[in-house]
Amino acid sequence: MDALATKKKLSIVSAIMVFSRPVRNEISLTISDFVIILGCKKSTKVVLLLLFMERVIPTLLKWYKITARNLPWRETNDPYKIWISEIILQQTRVVQGLGYYNRFVLAFPNIQALANASEQEILKSWQGLGYYARARNMHKAAKLILSAHSGVFPTNVEMLLALPGIGNYTASAIASFAYGLPEPAIDGNVKRVGARFFGLYEPIHTSQFYTQLHAVLRVAIVQTNANIFNQAMIEVGALLCLPKQPKCEECPLNSHCVAFLNKLQNQIPVVVQKQKPMAKYRHYLCLHRGDTVAIRIRNESGIYQHLYEFPAVSREDKLDHLEAILALFGIVDNISIISKKTFKHQLTHQTIYATCWYLRISDDKFVSPSDWEWHNKESIANLPIHRLMEKMIKFT
């Protein structure tokens, strides 16, 4: 950063000369160049960016046409299917999300089918993807589209943003992919590409960074096919402009990339270090009675809301005395221990340390809490459960 600050700043006149002359490998663009561009008058900024982008866009689109992955949501302009794909791909890799997408649109082929389904059906189809609030918000959004928009998917960003679970990126993606609107779709991939390409030093997760990058791409996108431009930028980030060890030599943007030309790939983008995940301790009882086990639907708010799991208690400490845990459920005797297993389950913001006690109750007169249900292993397979529950149930 200090080295960059000492580089000579270009004036607007010299910047125009740089961007107007033929491309040469020796041209070294600095962050200072773009400070000038982004800080100058709107008309000048547009001229500079158009000069810059008119050479980049054709190269980018040509590269995309040759190398783009063949993905089903790219073969449609149906806003419903595009929406489903975008929600699935949040926090999910394409390889994993592809199968879920195909199964989901088969089970719920349109807004009406999704809106009219039960939450349990949707959660079951979502099982294994995690971040279940995504599925619950999709259900709410589908119902809203059905009731407020007569089942017709909203056609502009403002209306899309009013739907549960849809933020700036998803709204812009649907608007550009389905309707061809000139809206920059800025996800994590595009943020990384944009930061390196334009040499943006604002921390990548800040509103200042987003505003800068959006302004630049908004000027560029109106000059081309918005759908293809956004897809191409995302593809560069997904395949080449990687967080670590980017494949710069293969990148169609490298002749104009600030980070590549100045060897700043490891410094840009600027990422503020995330907080360490919080440790949570959860104690489960897999309680056998005959050929059934006790499970309950989790009604408490949180990531596992409305999913089935074994009866459990959450603790801030590592309480590991079975008698104390059983006492919390009012169980004091007629229990035999089958086994005990421990699990570590990693989420984005928390690490769950789970202990599951596999027990058998011998008292036929035992009265379980009203929210407990007794199921055999086969019937549990038809219920929506979270990934940690999937791990634990293997040992029943």
N, C-alpha and C positions, 0 to 999 in steps of 0.2 A: 504493500500500500504506500509506504514512504517513497519507494522508487517511482511509483506512478505519479505521485504528487510532484515530484521534481521534474517530470517530463515537460517539455515546452508545450504550452497550450496553443492550439491553432486558432487563428481568428476565423470569423465566419467566411471571409473571402478566401482564405487559404483552405478552409474545410471544403468549400465548394470546388476548389481546384482539385483537391484530393479525390473527391467523389466523382468528379466529372472525367478525369483522365483515365486512360486504359488501365485495367487491372494489372498490377505487377506484384510479384511475391514479396518484393522488398518493402512495400507499403506497410507501415506499422501503425495501426490505429490504437489510440489510447482512450482511457476512460474520460480524459479531459475533452477529447473531441466530442464525445456524446453529451458531456455536461453543457457544452456550447450549443449543440443541436437542440437538446431538450429544454434549454433555458432561453432560447432566442424567441423572436416573434413567431406567431403561429404560421404566417405565410412563409417565412424563411425556413422554418422547421419542416413544413410540408415539402418544399422544394428540395431540401437536403435529403430527406428520407426517400422521396420518390427517386432521386438520382441514385441513391444507395440501393433501394429495393428493386429497381427495374432490372438490375443485373442478377440479383439473388433469386428472385421468384422463378424465372424460367429454369434456372439450374435446379432449384429445389423441386419443382413440379416434375421435371424430367426424371430426376432421381426417384421420386416417389412412384411414378408410373412404372418404372422398371422393377423396383424392389419391394413395393408395398405387400404386406402380408394379406392373404386371402381370408378375410373374416366376415361372417354372415351379416353382421350389423353394418358393414360397409357396402353391402349389396342391396340395401333398401333405403328408401326415404320415408318409411313409416315412423312417425315420431314416437309412437308407443314402443316399438321394438328398439329404437335407438335409446330411448329413456331407460328401458330395462337393462340394456347392455352397459350404459354408463353407470347406473347404480351398482350393478354387479361388480364392475371393474374398479370401484372405489375400494381401496385396501385389498384388492385381489389381483393376482397375476393373470394375464390373458390365458395362459395355458390351463390354469385351473378354472377360470371363469367361463371358458368356452362351453364346457359340458353343462354347467349350470344354466347358462343362457339358453341352450337348445332345449333342455328339459323344462325350463320355466315358461318359455313361450309356447311350448307344446301343451303344458298344463293350463296356462292362462293366455290364450292367443290374442286377446284384445282387452281394452279398458273395461268393458262390461263384465267379462269373465273374471277379471281381477277384483273389481269392485264388489261383485256378488259372492266371491269366495269367502270362506270363514278365515279368521286370522290363523287358526290352527293349521288349516290346509296350506296357507302361504308360508308359515314358519317351517312346516315340514319340508316343503320344496326348497326352502332356503337353508336347511340344516347342513352345517359344515362350513358355510361361508363366513359365519361370525358376524359381529356388528349387526345384531338383529334389529336394531332401531331402523336400519335401512329398509328392511322388509315391512316393518310396521308403518313407516312413513309412506311407502309405496301404496299400501292398502288405503291409507287415509287420502292420499292424493288421487287415487283412482275413484274413490267415492266422491270426492269433491269435483272432479272433472265430470262425472256422471250427473251430479246434482246441479252444479253451477254452470256447466258449459255444455249441457245436453250430450255428454259423451264425446265431444269434439276436443281434441288436444289443443291447448292454447298455442297461438302462433307468433307470439312476440316475447321478448325477454322479460318484460315487466310482469306479464301474466304468468309466465313460467316460474318466476321467482316467488310468486304468491303461493305456490304449491308446497306442501310439507316435504322436507328432505331435499329440495332443489336449491343449490347455491349458484354463485356466479358462473363457475365452470360448466356445470351440468346444463344450466339454462342456455348458455352460449353454444354449447355443443349441440343441443337439440335444435336451436334456432338456425345454426349454420349447416348441420348435417341433413336435417329434414327439410328446411325451407330455403336454404341458400342465403340466409341473411348475413351481412358482413359484421359478424360478432366474433372477436378473438376468443377462442376457447383455451383458456390458460390453466392447464393442470400442472402437476409437478414436473412432468417431462418438459413442457413448454417453458416453464419458469427457468429450468436449468439451461435449456437452449438459449433462451432470451438473455439470461444473465451473462453467459459466456459470449454470445454473439455480439451483444451491444456493450459489453463491459460494464454491467450495472453492479454497483457495489453496495446498494442498499441491502440489508438482510432479506433473504428471499421470502420470508414469511410475513413481512410487514406490509401495511397498506401503501406505504410510500413506494415500495418496489412494484406492487401490483399496478398502481396508478401510472407509474412511468412506463412499464412494459405494455400495459393496455393501450396507452396513448400511441406508442410507436407502432404496435401491431394493427391498431385500428386504422391508421393511415395506410399501412401496407395492404391490408386485406380488401379494401374497397377497389383495389386495382386488379383483382383476380377472382378466381372461383373460390369463394369463402370455404366451402366444404372441403375441397381438395387441399387448399392452403393449410387449414387447421389440421387435417389428417396428416399432412406431410410434416408439419412441425412436431406433432406428437410422435410420429414415427422416427424422426431423427433422434428425439430424446429417448425413446424406448430402445432403439437398436444401436445407436452410435454415441450420442452425447450422454454417456453413463456417469453416474455419480463418482465412480472410481475407475481409473484407467479408460477414459473415453477413447473411442476409435477415431481420432481426429483425422488421420491420414485418409480415411474412407469417407469423410463427411463432405457433402456437397456444398457446405457453407464455409469450408476452411479458408478459402482465399480472402474472405471478408471478416472472419471471426476475430474479435478483439482478443479473446483469451488465447486462442491458438497462435495468433501472430506475435503475441507478447509472452507466450509460455506461462500463462496464468491459469491453466486449467485446474490446478490444485488450490488456487486461491478464490476462484469464482465458480459457483455462486457462494456468497457468504451465508452460512447457516449457523444460526444461534443454537448452541448446544442445548439439547432437550434435557428436561429433568429426568432423573432416574425413576423407573417405574416403582410405584408404591407397593410394598409387600402386604398381601392380604392372606389371612389364614382361615380356611373353611373346613369344617368337620362334617362328614357325611355318614349316615347310617344306611347301609344296605341290609335291611331287616327282612329276613326270610320267614314266611309262614306258609307251610306246605310247599307248593310249587310256585308261590307268588312272592313278590317283594313289594314293599311299600314305596310309593312315589307320590309326589305332589306337584301341582302346577305352581310355579313361582309367580306370585302376584305382586311382590315388592317391585318398585321401580328399579331400573338398572338394565345392564346389558342382557341379562337372561330373563327379563320379564316375559311371562306367559309361556315359558318353556318348562318342560317336565324335568324333574331331577329327584334324586333321593332326598329324604328329609335331611336338613342341614342347619348348622348354625355358623355364623361368621364371627370371627374374633379378631381383635387387634394384636393378640399375643399368640403364643404357641401352645396353648392349653392342649394337653395330650393325655389326660387321664380319662379313660373310658367311663368310669363311674360318674365323674362330674358332667360329662357330655350327656350320658343317659339321663341324669337327673334333670337336665334342662328340658327333656321331653317327658318327664314324669315316669320314666321306666326304671324300676328299681331291682327287679329280679326276674327269674325264669328266662334268662338270656344265656346262650352259649356262644362262644366266639369261634367263628370259622377261620377268619384271617384278617389281616390288616395290611392295607396298601397305601403308599404315599405317592402323590403326583405333583409335578410342577407344571403349571399351565401359564404360558407367557402371553399377555395381551399388550397392547400398545402402551397403556398408562399404568398398568399394574401387573404384578406377578402373583398368581394365586398358588399358595402352597396348600394343597388339599390332602386331608387324611380321610380315608374311607374304611370304616369298620364293617366287615362282613359278618353278620350275626344271624342267629336263629332264635326265634321266640317260641317257647314250648307251651305257653299258656293260651289255650283256645278262648279264654274269657277276656283276653287283652282287648281293651277298647282303644282304638287308635283315634287320633285327632280327626275332626270332621273333614279336614281338607286332604287327608291321606287317601290314596286309592291303591288297591292291591291288583297288580298285574303280573302275568307271567312274561317271560323274556320275549316271546313271540309277539304279544300284544304291544309291548313297549316299542317294538320296532316300527309300529305304525304311528307313534306319537312324535311330536317335535321335541328334540332334546339338543342340548349344546354339546360342543366338542369334548369338554371335560367329562360330561356324563357318558359320552361314547367310550371314552377310555376306561371309566370305572366299571361300566356294565359288562365289559369283557370278562371280568373276574367273578361274575355271579354264578 
